[in-house]
């Protein structure tokens, strides 16, 4: 997890090089060189590093000064130039980036290749990556900046501080991202089920299982034209399905209503009319009449006449009797 190391104590070699970077041409002239060395040693002593009274540390300072005079410029000038030039793409893998920096600058500054300095350079590169991520996150709209830093595993306390958000807001975005990861996992399983099939079949399968269009494009890796084509085909299928369902419903309704009046044989007509009259003697309420007629399988056309034009039953009866 990426954290801020602003309070971490710097290694002695790095502090020495940073102090040398601050020297001007007069500080390193013949008569001023030793005084400059002693001044840097004293400043390092005051910072908690024992240099002026430690032979090894004092030699390290003198060797660094000698290297600077030999090359003609401070090591940190080259190092800082290289760091400024780094992009997010360059530091995607901090260890790989460190290898490149040490390999390049180490041609002029061999001591930078020493194994004990490598962890320090890695930390500097990681801090550079964090700074670049934060700068990018601050320029993103909505919650995209939070999402970016989350995906890069930046520590929560760093995210809330640099983006000036609450812990509750960060948790809300975390929950949303977990749901999205779960949905991606579900989509991946669905895609596996149609592995080897055409893009159209894959898209249709995902649509049928309620995967969003955006996620389909991302995971199925298909062009929007394929998406549009499948959507149009599915809309046509849906319309045809609705048409068939409507026809079936109408047919079922018709069947439930029984045959048309002119299709009812005379003997059956007389039986139906007699049954209706018996029902109407039992109740004069339309709802009850309809329920009992339906239970007796009396055609709907006759039932409608019975509750709206009961006198017509006599006419129908006469016609049926011939």
C-alpha positions in Angstrom: 0.0 0.0 0.0 1.3 3.4 -1.0 1.8 5.8 2.0 3.4 9.1 2.6 6.9 8.9 4.0 7.4 12.6 4.6 8.5 12.1 8.2 10.9 9.3 7.4 14.6 10.0 8.2 16.7 10.5 5.1 19.8 8.4 4.6 23.1 10.2 5.2 24.4 9.9 1.6 21.3 11.6 0.3 21.5 14.5 2.8 25.2 14.9 1.9 24.3 15.1 -1.8 21.4 17.6 -1.1 23.8 19.8 0.9 26.4 19.7 -1.9 23.7 20.7 -4.4 23.2 24.0 -2.4 26.8 25.0 -2.8 27.8 27.7 -5.3 31.0 28.1 -7.2 32.6 30.2 -4.4 31.9 27.6 -1.8 33.9 25.0 -3.7 36.8 27.2 -4.7 40.2 26.2 -3.4 40.4 28.4 -0.3 36.7 27.8 0.7 36.4 24.1 0.0 37.5 22.9 3.5 35.3 25.4 5.2 32.3 24.3 3.2 33.0 20.7 4.1 33.2 21.6 7.8 30.0 23.6 7.6 28.1 20.8 6.0 29.4 18.4 8.6 28.2 20.7 11.3 24.8 21.1 9.8 24.5 17.3 9.6 25.5 17.0 13.2 22.7 19.5 14.2 20.3 17.4 12.2 21.1 14.3 14.3 23.8 12.7 12.1 27.2 12.2 13.7 29.5 13.3 10.9 32.2 15.7 12.1 33.2 13.3 14.9 32.7 10.1 12.9 35.7 9.1 10.7 33.6 7.0 8.3 30.9 9.6 7.9 33.4 12.4 7.4 35.2 10.3 4.7 31.8 9.8 3.0 31.3 13.6 2.9 34.8 14.2 1.5 34.5 11.5 -1.2 31.1 13.0 -2.3 32.8 16.4 -2.6 35.7 14.9 -4.5 33.3 13.1 -7.0 31.3 16.4 -7.5 34.6 18.3 -8.3 35.7 15.5 -10.6 32.4 15.4 -12.6 31.9 19.2 -12.5 28.4 19.2 -11.1 26.5 17.7 -8.1 25.0 14.3 -8.3 21.6 15.6 -7.3 21.5 17.9 -10.3 21.5 14.8 -12.6 19.2 12.9 -10.2 16.6 15.6 -9.9 16.6 16.1 -13.7 15.9 12.4 -14.2 13.1 12.5 -11.5 11.4 15.6 -13.1 11.3 13.8 -16.4 9.5 10.8 -15.1 5.8 10.2 -16.1 3.2 7.9 -14.6 3.9 5.4 -17.3 7.6 5.5 -16.4 7.0 4.7 -12.8 4.2 2.2 -13.2 6.7 -0.3 -11.9 8.9 1.6 -9.4 11.5 -1.2 -9.3 11.9 -1.2 -13.1 12.1 2.6 -13.1 14.8 2.4 -10.3 16.9 0.1 -12.4 16.7 2.5 -15.3 17.6 5.5 -13.2 20.5 3.8 -11.4 21.8 2.3 -14.7 21.7 5.7 -16.5 23.0 8.0 -13.8 25.4 5.3 -12.4 27.4 5.7 -15.6 28.6 9.0 -14.3 28.1 8.4 -10.5 29.2 4.8 -9.8 28.5 5.0 -6.1 24.8 5.3 -6.9 25.0 1.6 -8.0 26.0 0.5 -4.5 23.4 -2.0 -3.1 22.7 0.0 0.1 21.6 3.0 -2.0 19.1 1.1 -4.1 16.3 0.9 -1.4 16.6 4.6 -0.9 16.2 5.3 -4.7 13.2 2.9 -4.8 11.5 5.0 -2.0 12.2 8.2 -3.9 10.7 6.7 -7.1 7.7 5.4 -5.1 7.2 8.9 -3.7 7.4 10.4 -7.2 4.7 7.9 -8.3 2.5 8.9 -5.4 2.9 12.6 -6.2 2.0 12.0 -9.9 -1.0 9.9 -9.0 -2.3 12.6 -6.6 -1.8 15.3 -9.2 -3.8 13.2 -11.7 -6.5 12.4 -9.2 -7.0 16.0 -8.3 -7.7 16.8 -12.0 -10.3 14.1 -12.5 -14.1 14.7 -12.3 -16.6 13.4 -9.8 -15.3 10.4 -7.8 -12.8 9.3 -10.5 -9.8 10.7 -8.4 -10.9 8.6 -5.4 -11.3 5.6 -7.6 -7.8 6.1 -9.2 -6.0 6.3 -5.8 -8.0 3.3 -4.5 -7.1 1.2 -7.5 -3.4 2.1 -7.0 -3.7 1.0 -3.3 -2.9 4.4 -1.9 -3.4 4.4 1.9 -6.9 5.6 3.0 -5.5 8.3 5.3 -3.5 9.7 2.3 -6.5 9.7 0.0 -8.7 11.6 2.5 -6.0 14.1 3.2 -4.9 15.0 -0.3 -8.4 15.0 -1.8 -9.9 16.7 1.2 -12.8 14.1 1.6 -14.3 12.4 4.6 -13.8 8.8 5.6 -17.5 8.2 5.0 -17.1 9.4 1.4 -14.2 7.2 0.9 -16.1 4.2 2.3 -19.0 4.9 0.0 -16.8 4.8 -3.0 -15.1 1.7 -1.7 -18.5 -0.1 -1.5 -19.4 1.0 -5.0 -16.1 -0.3 -6.3 -16.6 -3.6 -4.6 -20.0 -4.0 -6.2 -18.5 -3.2 -9.6 -15.7 -5.8 -9.1 -18.4 -8.3 -8.2 -20.3 -7.4 -11.4 -17.1 -7.8 -13.4 -16.6 -11.3 -11.9 -20.2 -12.2 -12.8 -19.7 -10.9 -16.4 -16.5 -12.9 -16.7 -18.3 -16.1 -15.7 -21.1 -15.4 -18.2 -18.5 -14.8 -20.9 -16.9 -18.1 -20.1 -20.2 -19.9 -20.7 -20.2 -18.6 -24.3 -16.5 -19.0 -25.0 -15.8 -19.7 -28.6 -19.1 -18.3 -29.9 -19.6 -15.2 -32.1 -19.4 -11.7 -30.7 -23.1 -11.3 -31.4 -24.0 -14.4 -29.3 -21.7 -13.2 -26.5 -23.3 -9.8 -26.4 -26.8 -11.2 -26.5 -26.0 -13.6 -23.7 -24.7 -10.7 -21.6 -27.7 -8.5 -22.4 -30.1 -11.3 -21.5 -28.4 -11.5 -18.1 -28.7 -7.8 -17.5 -25.0 -6.8 -17.9 -24.7 -3.1 -18.7 -23.7 -2.0 -22.2 -20.6 -0.2 -20.9 -19.3 -3.4 -19.2 -20.1 -5.5 -22.2 -18.0 -3.2 -24.4 -15.2 -3.4 -21.8 -15.2 -7.1 -21.1 -16.4 -8.6 -24.4 -14.1 -6.2 -26.3 -16.6 -5.6 -29.1 -17.3 -2.5 -31.2 -20.4 -0.3 -30.5 -21.7 -1.4 -34.0 -21.9 -5.0 -32.7 -23.8 -3.8 -29.6 -26.3 -1.8 -31.7 -26.9 -4.6 -34.1 -27.6 -7.1 -31.3 -29.9 -4.6 -29.6 -31.9 -4.1 -32.8 -32.2 -7.8 -33.3 -33.3 -8.3 -29.7 -35.9 -5.5 -30.0 -37.3 -7.3 -33.1 -37.4 -10.6 -31.3 -39.1 -8.9 -28.3 -41.8 -7.3 -30.5 -42.4 -10.7 -32.2 -42.6 -12.4 -28.8 -45.1 -9.7 -27.6 -47.2 -10.2 -30.8 -47.4 -13.9 -30.3 -48.2 -13.5 -26.6 -51.0 -11.1 -27.5 -52.4 -13.5 -30.1 -52.3 -16.4 -27.6 -54.0 -14.3 -24.9 -56.7 -13.2 -27.4 -57.2 -16.9 -28.5 -57.3 -18.0 -24.9 -59.8 -15.3 -24.1 -61.9 -16.3 -27.0 -61.8 -20.0 -26.0 -62.7 -19.1 -22.5 -65.8 -17.2 -23.8 -67.0 -20.2 -25.6 -68.5 -20.5 -29.2 -70.3 -17.7 -31.0 -74.1 -17.7 -30.7 -74.5 -18.8 -34.3 -72.2 -21.7 -33.7 -74.2 -23.2 -30.8 -76.4 -26.2 -31.8 -80.1 -25.8 -31.1 -80.3 -28.5 -28.4 -77.2 -27.1 -26.6 -78.7 -23.6 -26.8 -81.9 -24.8 -25.1 -79.8 -26.4 -22.3 -77.8 -23.3 -21.8 -80.9 -21.0 -21.6 -82.5 -23.3 -19.1 -79.4 -23.3 -17.0 -79.2 -19.5 -17.1 -82.8 -19.2 -16.0 -82.2 -21.5 -13.0 -79.2 -19.4 -12.1 -81.2 -16.1 -12.4 -83.8 -17.6 -10.1 -81.1 -18.1 -7.5 -79.6 -14.6 -7.9 -80.3 -11.3 -9.6 -76.8 -9.9 -9.1 -74.7 -9.7 -12.2 -71.4 -10.7 -10.6 -72.9 -13.8 -9.0 -74.7 -14.7 -12.3 -71.5 -14.4 -14.3 -69.5 -16.5 -11.8 -72.2 -19.3 -11.7 -72.5 -19.2 -15.5 -68.7 -19.5 -15.9 -68.7 -22.5 -13.5 -71.4 -24.1 -15.7 -69.4 -23.5 -18.8 -72.1 -21.4 -20.4 -70.8 -19.4 -23.5 -69.9 -15.8 -22.7 -72.1 -14.4 -25.4 -75.2 -15.9 -23.8 -74.1 -14.7 -20.3 -73.8 -11.1 -21.7 -77.3 -11.3 -23.1 -78.7 -12.7 -19.8 -77.3 -9.8 -17.7 -77.9 -7.0 -20.2 -80.9 -8.1 -22.4 -82.6 -11.0 -20.6 -85.7 -10.7 -22.8 -83.6 -11.9 -25.8 -83.3 -15.3 -24.2 -87.0 -15.9 -25.1 -86.2 -15.0 -28.7 -83.2 -17.3 -28.8 -85.2 -20.1 -27.3 -87.9 -19.8 -29.9 -85.4 -19.9 -32.7 -83.7 -23.0 -31.1 -87.1 -24.7 -30.8 -87.7 -24.1 -34.5 
